[in-house]
Amino acid sequence: MSRGTATFIDIILAIILPPLGVFLKFGCQAEFWICLILTLFGYLPGIIYAVYIITK
């Protein structure tokens, strides 16, 4: 699987369930916890943060 395909799958997972996409990319680091908290505050902030952090 190429890097572009992996990023595409990560982005799709980040849209469906934002913390899962971030967890698969970074593990249980600070990015995951920030995404989880943002998703609990609202689904849209979690998606925006997850897509940003994955594509960064």
mmCIF file of the N, C-alpha and C atoms, coordinates in Angstrom:
data_MODEL
# 
_entry.id   MODEL 
# 
loop_
_atom_site.group_PDB 
_atom_site.id 
_atom_site.type_symbol 
_atom_site.label_atom_id 
_atom_site.label_alt_id 
_atom_site.label_comp_id 
_atom_site.label_asym_id 
_atom_site.label_entity_id 
_atom_site.label_seq_id 
_atom_site.pdbx_PDB_ins_code 
_atom_site.Cartn_x 
_atom_site.Cartn_y 
_atom_site.Cartn_z 
_atom_site.occupancy 
_atom_site.B_iso_or_equiv 
_atom_site.pdbx_formal_charge 
_atom_site.auth_seq_id 
_atom_site.auth_comp_id 
_atom_site.auth_asym_id 
_atom_site.auth_atom_id 
_atom_site.pdbx_PDB_model_num 
ATOM 1   N N  . MET A 1 1  ? 0.849   -1.174 0.000  1.00 0.00 ? 1  MET A N  1 
ATOM 2   C CA . MET A 1 1  ? 0.000   0.000  0.000  1.00 0.00 ? 1  MET A CA 1 
ATOM 3   C C  . MET A 1 1  ? 0.892   1.233  0.000  1.00 0.00 ? 1  MET A C  1 
ATOM 4   N N  . SER A 1 2  ? 0.604   2.151  -0.902 1.00 0.00 ? 2  SER A N  1 
ATOM 5   C CA . SER A 1 2  ? 1.430   3.352  -1.002 1.00 0.00 ? 2  SER A CA 1 
ATOM 6   C C  . SER A 1 2  ? 1.066   4.350  0.093  1.00 0.00 ? 2  SER A C  1 
ATOM 7   N N  . ARG A 1 3  ? 1.917   5.338  0.260  1.00 0.00 ? 3  ARG A N  1 
ATOM 8   C CA . ARG A 1 3  ? 1.684   6.357  1.281  1.00 0.00 ? 3  ARG A CA 1 
ATOM 9   C C  . ARG A 1 3  ? 0.411   7.142  1.024  1.00 0.00 ? 3  ARG A C  1 
ATOM 10  N N  . GLY A 1 4  ? 0.093   7.420  -0.237 1.00 0.00 ? 4  GLY A N  1 
ATOM 11  C CA . GLY A 1 4  ? -1.122  8.153  -0.584 1.00 0.00 ? 4  GLY A CA 1 
ATOM 12  C C  . GLY A 1 4  ? -2.376  7.378  -0.237 1.00 0.00 ? 4  GLY A C  1 
ATOM 13  N N  . THR A 1 5  ? -2.343  6.065  -0.459 1.00 0.00 ? 5  THR A N  1 
ATOM 14  C CA . THR A 1 5  ? -3.492  5.230  -0.123 1.00 0.00 ? 5  THR A CA 1 
ATOM 15  C C  . THR A 1 5  ? -3.686  5.163  1.383  1.00 0.00 ? 5  THR A C  1 
ATOM 16  N N  . ALA A 1 6  ? -2.598  5.044  2.123  1.00 0.00 ? 6  ALA A N  1 
ATOM 17  C CA . ALA A 1 6  ? -2.691  4.995  3.576  1.00 0.00 ? 6  ALA A CA 1 
ATOM 18  C C  . ALA A 1 6  ? -3.251  6.302  4.119  1.00 0.00 ? 6  ALA A C  1 
ATOM 19  N N  . THR A 1 7  ? -2.824  7.427  3.564  1.00 0.00 ? 7  THR A N  1 
ATOM 20  C CA . THR A 1 7  ? -3.338  8.717  4.015  1.00 0.00 ? 7  THR A CA 1 
ATOM 21  C C  . THR A 1 7  ? -4.816  8.844  3.677  1.00 0.00 ? 7  THR A C  1 
ATOM 22  N N  . PHE A 1 8  ? -5.228  8.381  2.515  1.00 0.00 ? 8  PHE A N  1 
ATOM 23  C CA . PHE A 1 8  ? -6.636  8.432  2.125  1.00 0.00 ? 8  PHE A CA 1 
ATOM 24  C C  . PHE A 1 8  ? -7.498  7.626  3.092  1.00 0.00 ? 8  PHE A C  1 
ATOM 25  N N  . ILE A 1 9  ? -7.045  6.430  3.455  1.00 0.00 ? 9  ILE A N  1 
ATOM 26  C CA . ILE A 1 9  ? -7.789  5.594  4.396  1.00 0.00 ? 9  ILE A CA 1 
ATOM 27  C C  . ILE A 1 9  ? -7.829  6.253  5.768  1.00 0.00 ? 9  ILE A C  1 
ATOM 28  N N  . ASP A 1 10 ? -6.722  6.848  6.208  1.00 0.00 ? 10 ASP A N  1 
ATOM 29  C CA . ASP A 1 10 ? -6.699  7.561  7.486  1.00 0.00 ? 10 ASP A CA 1 
ATOM 30  C C  . ASP A 1 10 ? -7.685  8.721  7.492  1.00 0.00 ? 10 ASP A C  1 
ATOM 31  N N  . ILE A 1 11 ? -7.777  9.448  6.389  1.00 0.00 ? 11 ILE A N  1 
ATOM 32  C CA . ILE A 1 11 ? -8.705  10.577 6.316  1.00 0.00 ? 11 ILE A CA 1 
ATOM 33  C C  . ILE A 1 11 ? -10.151 10.092 6.355  1.00 0.00 ? 11 ILE A C  1 
ATOM 34  N N  . ILE A 1 12 ? -10.459 9.018  5.644  1.00 0.00 ? 12 ILE A N  1 
ATOM 35  C CA . ILE A 1 12 ? -11.811 8.460  5.677  1.00 0.00 ? 12 ILE A CA 1 
ATOM 36  C C  . ILE A 1 12 ? -12.176 8.029  7.099  1.00 0.00 ? 12 ILE A C  1 
ATOM 37  N N  . LEU A 1 13 ? -11.255 7.368  7.786  1.00 0.00 ? 13 LEU A N  1 
ATOM 38  C CA . LEU A 1 13 ? -11.503 6.977  9.177  1.00 0.00 ? 13 LEU A CA 1 
ATOM 39  C C  . LEU A 1 13 ? -11.655 8.194  10.079 1.00 0.00 ? 13 LEU A C  1 
ATOM 40  N N  . ALA A 1 14 ? -10.904 9.245  9.800  1.00 0.00 ? 14 ALA A N  1 
ATOM 41  C CA . ALA A 1 14 ? -10.998 10.465 10.604 1.00 0.00 ? 14 ALA A CA 1 
ATOM 42  C C  . ALA A 1 14 ? -12.344 11.141 10.421 1.00 0.00 ? 14 ALA A C  1 
ATOM 43  N N  . ILE A 1 15 ? -12.945 11.005 9.263  1.00 0.00 ? 15 ILE A N  1 
ATOM 44  C CA . ILE A 1 15 ? -14.267 11.592 9.039  1.00 0.00 ? 15 ILE A CA 1 
ATOM 45  C C  . ILE A 1 15 ? -15.342 10.749 9.728  1.00 0.00 ? 15 ILE A C  1 
ATOM 46  N N  . ILE A 1 16 ? -15.209 9.440  9.671  1.00 0.00 ? 16 ILE A N  1 
ATOM 47  C CA . ILE A 1 16 ? -16.206 8.561  10.289 1.00 0.00 ? 16 ILE A CA 1 
ATOM 48  C C  . ILE A 1 16 ? -16.099 8.599  11.812 1.00 0.00 ? 16 ILE A C  1 
ATOM 49  N N  . LEU A 1 17 ? -14.893 8.426  12.329 1.00 0.00 ? 17 LEU A N  1 
ATOM 50  C CA . LEU A 1 17 ? -14.652 8.432  13.768 1.00 0.00 ? 17 LEU A CA 1 
ATOM 51  C C  . LEU A 1 17 ? -13.291 9.079  14.019 1.00 0.00 ? 17 LEU A C  1 
ATOM 52  N N  . PRO A 1 18 ? -13.271 10.382 14.260 1.00 0.00 ? 18 PRO A N  1 
ATOM 53  C CA . PRO A 1 18 ? -12.011 11.136 14.320 1.00 0.00 ? 18 PRO A CA 1 
ATOM 54  C C  . PRO A 1 18 ? -10.929 10.566 15.239 1.00 0.00 ? 18 PRO A C  1 
ATOM 55  N N  . PRO A 1 19 ? -11.238 10.176 16.489 1.00 0.00 ? 19 PRO A N  1 
ATOM 56  C CA . PRO A 1 19 ? -10.146 9.655  17.327 1.00 0.00 ? 19 PRO A CA 1 
ATOM 57  C C  . PRO A 1 19 ? -9.514  8.369  16.785 1.00 0.00 ? 19 PRO A C  1 
ATOM 58  N N  . LEU A 1 20 ? -10.294 7.559  16.080 1.00 0.00 ? 20 LEU A N  1 
ATOM 59  C CA . LEU A 1 20 ? -9.745  6.322  15.526 1.00 0.00 ? 20 LEU A CA 1 
ATOM 60  C C  . LEU A 1 20 ? -8.703  6.602  14.451 1.00 0.00 ? 20 LEU A C  1 
ATOM 61  N N  . GLY A 1 21 ? -8.986  7.548  13.573 1.00 0.00 ? 21 GLY A N  1 
ATOM 62  C CA . GLY A 1 21 ? -8.021  7.899  12.537 1.00 0.00 ? 21 GLY A CA 1 
ATOM 63  C C  . GLY A 1 21 ? -6.719  8.422  13.117 1.00 0.00 ? 21 GLY A C  1 
ATOM 64  N N  . VAL A 1 22 ? -6.821  9.257  14.135 1.00 0.00 ? 22 VAL A N  1 
ATOM 65  C CA . VAL A 1 22 ? -5.626  9.806  14.779 1.00 0.00 ? 22 VAL A CA 1 
ATOM 66  C C  . VAL A 1 22 ? -4.889  8.714  15.555 1.00 0.00 ? 22 VAL A C  1 
ATOM 67  N N  . PHE A 1 23 ? -5.636  7.832  16.209 1.00 0.00 ? 23 PHE A N  1 
ATOM 68  C CA . PHE A 1 23 ? -5.007  6.753  16.969 1.00 0.00 ? 23 PHE A CA 1 
ATOM 69  C C  . PHE A 1 23 ? -4.211  5.824  16.059 1.00 0.00 ? 23 PHE A C  1 
ATOM 70  N N  . LEU A 1 24 ? -4.753  5.489  14.905 1.00 0.00 ? 24 LEU A N  1 
ATOM 71  C CA . LEU A 1 24 ? -4.046  4.598  13.988 1.00 0.00 ? 24 LEU A CA 1 
ATOM 72  C C  . LEU A 1 24 ? -2.787  5.243  13.424 1.00 0.00 ? 24 LEU A C  1 
ATOM 73  N N  . LYS A 1 25 ? -2.773  6.561  13.337 1.00 0.00 ? 25 LYS A N  1 
ATOM 74  C CA . LYS A 1 25 ? -1.608  7.275  12.792 1.00 0.00 ? 25 LYS A CA 1 
ATOM 75  C C  . LYS A 1 25 ? -0.545  7.532  13.867 1.00 0.00 ? 25 LYS A C  1 
ATOM 76  N N  . PHE A 1 26 ? -0.971  7.937  15.082 1.00 0.00 ? 26 PHE A N  1 
ATOM 77  C CA . PHE A 1 26 ? -0.024  8.383  16.108 1.00 0.00 ? 26 PHE A CA 1 
ATOM 78  C C  . PHE A 1 26 ? -0.002  7.518  17.364 1.00 0.00 ? 26 PHE A C  1 
ATOM 79  N N  . GLY A 1 27 ? -0.937  6.607  17.525 1.00 0.00 ? 27 GLY A N  1 
ATOM 80  C CA . GLY A 1 27 ? -1.006  5.831  18.754 1.00 0.00 ? 27 GLY A CA 1 
ATOM 81  C C  . GLY A 1 27 ? -1.648  6.656  19.854 1.00 0.00 ? 27 GLY A C  1 
ATOM 82  N N  . CYS A 1 28 ? -1.319  6.331  21.070 1.00 0.00 ? 28 CYS A N  1 
ATOM 83  C CA . CYS A 1 28 ? -1.964  6.971  22.223 1.00 0.00 ? 28 CYS A CA 1 
ATOM 84  C C  . CYS A 1 28 ? -1.135  8.164  22.726 1.00 0.00 ? 28 CYS A C  1 
ATOM 85  N N  . GLN A 1 29 ? -0.775  9.048  21.815 1.00 0.00 ? 29 GLN A N  1 
ATOM 86  C CA . GLN A 1 29 ? -0.006  10.234 22.176 1.00 0.00 ? 29 GLN A CA 1 
ATOM 87  C C  . GLN A 1 29 ? -0.949  11.412 22.404 1.00 0.00 ? 29 GLN A C  1 
ATOM 88  N N  . ALA A 1 30 ? -0.398  12.587 22.579 1.00 0.00 ? 30 ALA A N  1 
ATOM 89  C CA . ALA A 1 30 ? -1.183  13.784 22.883 1.00 0.00 ? 30 ALA A CA 1 
ATOM 90  C C  . ALA A 1 30 ? -2.170  14.116 21.766 1.00 0.00 ? 30 ALA A C  1 
ATOM 91  N N  . GLU A 1 31 ? -1.819  13.838 20.513 1.00 0.00 ? 31 GLU A N  1 
ATOM 92  C CA . GLU A 1 31 ? -2.724  14.125 19.398 1.00 0.00 ? 31 GLU A CA 1 
ATOM 93  C C  . GLU A 1 31 ? -4.040  13.377 19.535 1.00 0.00 ? 31 GLU A C  1 
ATOM 94  N N  . PHE A 1 32 ? -3.950  12.130 19.972 1.00 0.00 ? 32 PHE A N  1 
ATOM 95  C CA . PHE A 1 32 ? -5.155  11.323 20.157 1.00 0.00 ? 32 PHE A CA 1 
ATOM 96  C C  . PHE A 1 32 ? -6.052  11.917 21.232 1.00 0.00 ? 32 PHE A C  1 
ATOM 97  N N  . TRP A 1 33 ? -5.471  12.299 22.359 1.00 0.00 ? 33 TRP A N  1 
ATOM 98  C CA . TRP A 1 33 ? -6.273  12.817 23.466 1.00 0.00 ? 33 TRP A CA 1 
ATOM 99  C C  . TRP A 1 33 ? -6.902  14.164 23.120 1.00 0.00 ? 33 TRP A C  1 
ATOM 100 N N  . ILE A 1 34 ? -6.165  15.005 22.398 1.00 0.00 ? 34 ILE A N  1 
ATOM 101 C CA . ILE A 1 34 ? -6.735  16.282 21.955 1.00 0.00 ? 34 ILE A CA 1 
ATOM 102 C C  . ILE A 1 34 ? -7.912  16.026 21.023 1.00 0.00 ? 34 ILE A C  1 
ATOM 103 N N  . CYS A 1 35 ? -7.755  15.103 20.111 1.00 0.00 ? 35 CYS A N  1 
ATOM 104 C CA . CYS A 1 35 ? -8.833  14.775 19.176 1.00 0.00 ? 35 CYS A CA 1 
ATOM 105 C C  . CYS A 1 35 ? -10.038 14.196 19.912 1.00 0.00 ? 35 CYS A C  1 
ATOM 106 N N  . LEU A 1 36 ? -9.803  13.362 20.879 1.00 0.00 ? 36 LEU A N  1 
ATOM 107 C CA . LEU A 1 36 ? -10.895 12.771 21.655 1.00 0.00 ? 36 LEU A CA 1 
ATOM 108 C C  . LEU A 1 36 ? -11.682 13.845 22.394 1.00 0.00 ? 36 LEU A C  1 
ATOM 109 N N  . ILE A 1 37 ? -10.995 14.772 23.036 1.00 0.00 ? 37 ILE A N  1 
ATOM 110 C CA . ILE A 1 37 ? -11.661 15.851 23.761 1.00 0.00 ? 37 ILE A CA 1 
ATOM 111 C C  . ILE A 1 37 ? -12.441 16.749 22.810 1.00 0.00 ? 37 ILE A C  1 
ATOM 112 N N  . LEU A 1 38 ? -11.841 17.098 21.673 1.00 0.00 ? 38 LEU A N  1 
ATOM 113 C CA . LEU A 1 38 ? -12.540 17.919 20.687 1.00 0.00 ? 38 LEU A CA 1 
ATOM 114 C C  . LEU A 1 38 ? -13.767 17.205 20.131 1.00 0.00 ? 38 LEU A C  1 
ATOM 115 N N  . THR A 1 39 ? -13.679 15.904 19.943 1.00 0.00 ? 39 THR A N  1 
ATOM 116 C CA . THR A 1 39 ? -14.820 15.144 19.447 1.00 0.00 ? 39 THR A CA 1 
ATOM 117 C C  . THR A 1 39 ? -15.929 15.091 20.498 1.00 0.00 ? 39 THR A C  1 
ATOM 118 N N  . LEU A 1 40 ? -15.566 15.015 21.758 1.00 0.00 ? 40 LEU A N  1 
ATOM 119 C CA . LEU A 1 40 ? -16.577 15.029 22.816 1.00 0.00 ? 40 LEU A CA 1 
ATOM 120 C C  . LEU A 1 40 ? -17.271 16.387 22.906 1.00 0.00 ? 40 LEU A C  1 
ATOM 121 N N  . PHE A 1 41 ? -16.544 17.467 22.634 1.00 0.00 ? 41 PHE A N  1 
ATOM 122 C CA . PHE A 1 41 ? -17.148 18.804 22.636 1.00 0.00 ? 41 PHE A CA 1 
ATOM 123 C C  . PHE A 1 41 ? -18.045 19.005 21.416 1.00 0.00 ? 41 PHE A C  1 
ATOM 124 N N  . GLY A 1 42 ? -17.698 18.379 20.334 1.00 0.00 ? 42 GLY A N  1 
ATOM 125 C CA . GLY A 1 42 ? -18.488 18.495 19.115 1.00 0.00 ? 42 GLY A CA 1 
ATOM 126 C C  . GLY A 1 42 ? -17.857 17.661 18.029 1.00 0.00 ? 42 GLY A C  1 
ATOM 127 N N  . TYR A 1 43 ? -18.681 17.036 17.233 1.00 0.00 ? 43 TYR A N  1 
ATOM 128 C CA . TYR A 1 43 ? -18.178 16.128 16.205 1.00 0.00 ? 43 TYR A CA 1 
ATOM 129 C C  . TYR A 1 43 ? -17.363 16.873 15.147 1.00 0.00 ? 43 TYR A C  1 
ATOM 130 N N  . LEU A 1 44 ? -17.816 18.037 14.740 1.00 0.00 ? 44 LEU A N  1 
ATOM 131 C CA . LEU A 1 44 ? -17.133 18.802 13.694 1.00 0.00 ? 44 LEU A CA 1 
ATOM 132 C C  . LEU A 1 44 ? -15.730 19.262 14.106 1.00 0.00 ? 44 LEU A C  1 
ATOM 133 N N  . PRO A 1 45 ? -15.532 19.809 15.312 1.00 0.00 ? 45 PRO A N  1 
ATOM 134 C CA . PRO A 1 45 ? -14.149 20.162 15.703 1.00 0.00 ? 45 PRO A CA 1 
ATOM 135 C C  . PRO A 1 45 ? -13.210 18.953 15.724 1.00 0.00 ? 45 PRO A C  1 
ATOM 136 N N  . GLY A 1 46 ? -13.727 17.796 16.099 1.00 0.00 ? 46 GLY A N  1 
ATOM 137 C CA . GLY A 1 46 ? -12.919 16.581 16.091 1.00 0.00 ? 46 GLY A CA 1 
ATOM 138 C C  . GLY A 1 46 ? -12.498 16.197 14.688 1.00 0.00 ? 46 GLY A C  1 
ATOM 139 N N  . ILE A 1 47 ? -13.418 16.312 13.731 1.00 0.00 ? 47 ILE A N  1 
ATOM 140 C CA . ILE A 1 47 ? -13.102 15.992 12.332 1.00 0.00 ? 47 ILE A CA 1 
ATOM 141 C C  . ILE A 1 47 ? -12.069 16.964 11.782 1.00 0.00 ? 47 ILE A C  1 
ATOM 142 N N  . ILE A 1 48 ? -12.272 18.244 12.020 1.00 0.00 ? 48 ILE A N  1 
ATOM 143 C CA . ILE A 1 48 ? -11.347 19.257 11.502 1.00 0.00 ? 48 ILE A CA 1 
ATOM 144 C C  . ILE A 1 48 ? -9.945  19.026 12.051 1.00 0.00 ? 48 ILE A C  1 
ATOM 145 N N  . TYR A 1 49 ? -9.837  18.794 13.349 1.00 0.00 ? 49 TYR A N  1 
ATOM 146 C CA . TYR A 1 49 ? -8.525  18.572 13.951 1.00 0.00 ? 49 TYR A CA 1 
ATOM 147 C C  . TYR A 1 49 ? -7.890  17.288 13.427 1.00 0.00 ? 49 TYR A C  1 
ATOM 148 N N  . ALA A 1 50 ? -8.687  16.221 13.319 1.00 0.00 ? 50 ALA A N  1 
ATOM 149 C CA . ALA A 1 50 ? -8.146  14.944 12.864 1.00 0.00 ? 50 ALA A CA 1 
ATOM 150 C C  . ALA A 1 50 ? -7.616  15.025 11.441 1.00 0.00 ? 50 ALA A C  1 
ATOM 151 N N  . VAL A 1 51 ? -8.376  15.639 10.549 1.00 0.00 ? 51 VAL A N  1 
ATOM 152 C CA . VAL A 1 51 ? -7.919  15.766 9.164  1.00 0.00 ? 51 VAL A CA 1 
ATOM 153 C C  . VAL A 1 51 ? -6.681  16.649 9.097  1.00 0.00 ? 51 VAL A C  1 
ATOM 154 N N  . TYR A 1 52 ? -6.675  17.721 9.873  1.00 0.00 ? 52 TYR A N  1 
ATOM 155 C CA . TYR A 1 52 ? -5.503  18.617 9.881  1.00 0.00 ? 52 TYR A CA 1 
ATOM 156 C C  . TYR A 1 52 ? -4.256  17.876 10.371 1.00 0.00 ? 52 TYR A C  1 
ATOM 157 N N  . ILE A 1 53 ? -4.361  17.171 11.473 1.00 0.00 ? 53 ILE A N  1 
ATOM 158 C CA . ILE A 1 53 ? -3.184  16.526 12.073 1.00 0.00 ? 53 ILE A CA 1 
ATOM 159 C C  . ILE A 1 53 ? -2.696  15.358 11.200 1.00 0.00 ? 53 ILE A C  1 
ATOM 160 N N  . ILE A 1 54 ? -3.590  14.680 10.512 1.00 0.00 ? 54 ILE A N  1 
ATOM 161 C CA . ILE A 1 54 ? -3.187  13.569 9.646  1.00 0.00 ? 54 ILE A CA 1 
ATOM 162 C C  . ILE A 1 54 ? -2.482  14.083 8.400  1.00 0.00 ? 54 ILE A C  1 
ATOM 163 N N  . THR A 1 55 ? -2.976  15.180 7.827  1.00 0.00 ? 55 THR A N  1 
ATOM 164 C CA . THR A 1 55 ? -2.388  15.690 6.591  1.00 0.00 ? 55 THR A CA 1 
ATOM 165 C C  . THR A 1 55 ? -1.198  16.607 6.824  1.00 0.00 ? 55 THR A C  1 
ATOM 166 N N  . LYS A 1 56 ? -0.959  17.000 8.053  1.00 0.00 ? 56 LYS A N  1 
ATOM 167 C CA . LYS A 1 56 ? 0.144   17.910 8.371  1.00 0.00 ? 56 LYS A CA 1 
ATOM 168 C C  . LYS A 1 56 ? 1.477   17.302 8.089  1.00 0.00 ? 56 LYS A C  1 
# 
